[in-house]
């Protein structure tokens, strides 16, 4: 990994919308869906990695930072730490040092 490229820390929130689980990365405004919270989160992490690699290839890391709408930040603030299912792992993209995720269940 290049020493001049910082490790990127990201945050995301996972919530249910209709029949789908949605995962939303706050710093990059990347959204993914899945049949389960874990599937939605896995897809979002993968999409973030693709976006970061494209930005690195173009020499424009700054382009990845596009904040999610305020209502998504509010969901994150109200949510609890996401607990991934036992035995399931998510591989972070090489440039991402941490992806802090919270989940929210609506009554």
C-alpha positions as CSV (number, residue, x, y, z in Angstrom):
1,X,0.0,0.0,0.0
2,X,1.3,3.4,-0.9
3,X,2.5,5.4,2.2
4,X,1.1,8.6,0.7
5,X,-2.4,7.1,0.6
6,X,-4.2,7.3,3.9
7,X,-6.2,4.4,5.3
8,X,-9.9,5.3,5.0
9,X,-12.4,4.8,7.8
10,X,-16.0,4.6,6.8
11,X,-19.3,4.4,8.6
12,X,-22.6,2.8,7.4
13,X,-26.1,2.1,8.6
14,X,-28.2,-0.9,7.7
15,X,-32.0,-0.7,7.8
16,X,-35.1,-2.3,6.3
17,X,-37.1,-0.6,3.6
18,X,-40.0,-2.7,2.4
19,X,-38.8,-6.2,1.6
20,X,-35.2,-5.1,1.2
21,X,-32.4,-4.4,3.6
22,X,-30.5,-1.3,2.7
23,X,-26.9,-0.4,3.6
24,X,-25.8,3.2,3.2
25,X,-22.2,4.4,3.6
26,X,-22.3,7.9,5.2
27,X,-19.0,9.3,3.9
28,X,-19.4,8.1,0.3
29,X,-23.2,8.1,-0.1
30,X,-22.9,4.5,-1.5
31,X,-26.1,2.5,-1.2
32,X,-26.7,-1.2,-1.6
33,X,-29.5,-3.6,-1.0
34,X,-29.9,-7.2,-0.1
35,X,-32.2,-10.0,1.2
36,X,-30.5,-9.8,4.6
37,X,-28.6,-7.1,6.6
38,X,-25.3,-8.9,6.0
39,X,-25.9,-9.2,2.3
40,X,-26.7,-5.5,2.0
41,X,-23.6,-4.6,4.0
42,X,-21.3,-6.9,2.0
43,X,-22.6,-5.3,-1.2
44,X,-22.0,-1.8,0.1
45,X,-18.5,-2.5,1.2
46,X,-17.7,-4.0,-2.2
47,X,-19.1,-1.0,-4.0
48,X,-17.1,1.4,-1.8
49,X,-14.0,-0.6,-2.7
50,X,-14.7,-0.3,-6.4
51,X,-15.3,3.4,-6.1
52,X,-12.0,3.9,-4.1
53,X,-10.0,1.9,-6.7
54,X,-11.5,3.9,-9.6
55,X,-10.6,7.2,-7.7
56,X,-7.1,5.9,-7.1
57,X,-6.7,5.0,-10.8
58,X,-7.9,8.4,-11.8
59,X,-5.6,10.1,-9.2
60,X,-8.6,11.8,-7.5
61,X,-9.2,10.3,-4.1
62,X,-11.1,13.4,-3.1
63,X,-13.9,12.4,-5.5
64,X,-15.0,9.5,-3.2
65,X,-16.2,11.8,-0.4
66,X,-19.8,12.7,-0.9
67,X,-21.8,12.8,2.3
68,X,-25.1,10.9,2.6
69,X,-28.2,13.0,3.2
70,X,-28.8,14.3,6.7
71,X,-31.6,11.8,7.4
72,X,-29.2,8.9,6.8
73,X,-26.8,10.4,9.3
74,X,-29.7,10.7,11.8
75,X,-30.5,7.0,11.3
76,X,-26.9,6.1,12.0
77,X,-27.0,8.2,15.2
78,X,-30.1,6.4,16.4
79,X,-28.9,2.9,15.4
80,X,-27.1,0.2,17.4
81,X,-23.8,-1.5,16.6
82,X,-24.3,-4.1,13.8
83,X,-23.7,-7.6,14.8
84,X,-22.7,-9.8,11.9
85,X,-23.9,-13.4,11.8
86,X,-21.5,-16.0,13.4
87,X,-19.1,-17.4,10.9
88,X,-19.7,-14.6,8.3
89,X,-16.9,-12.2,7.4
90,X,-16.6,-9.2,5.3
91,X,-13.3,-8.5,3.6
92,X,-12.6,-4.7,3.6
93,X,-11.1,-3.2,0.5
94,X,-7.4,-2.6,0.7
95,X,-7.6,1.1,1.3
96,X,-10.3,0.8,4.0
97,X,-9.0,0.3,7.5
98,X,-12.4,0.3,9.2
99,X,-16.1,0.2,8.3
100,X,-18.1,0.9,11.4
101,X,-21.7,-0.3,10.9
102,X,-24.8,0.2,12.9
103,X,-28.3,-1.3,12.2
104,X,-31.7,0.0,12.9
105,X,-34.9,-1.9,13.3
106,X,-38.1,0.0,12.9
107,X,-41.1,-1.2,15.0
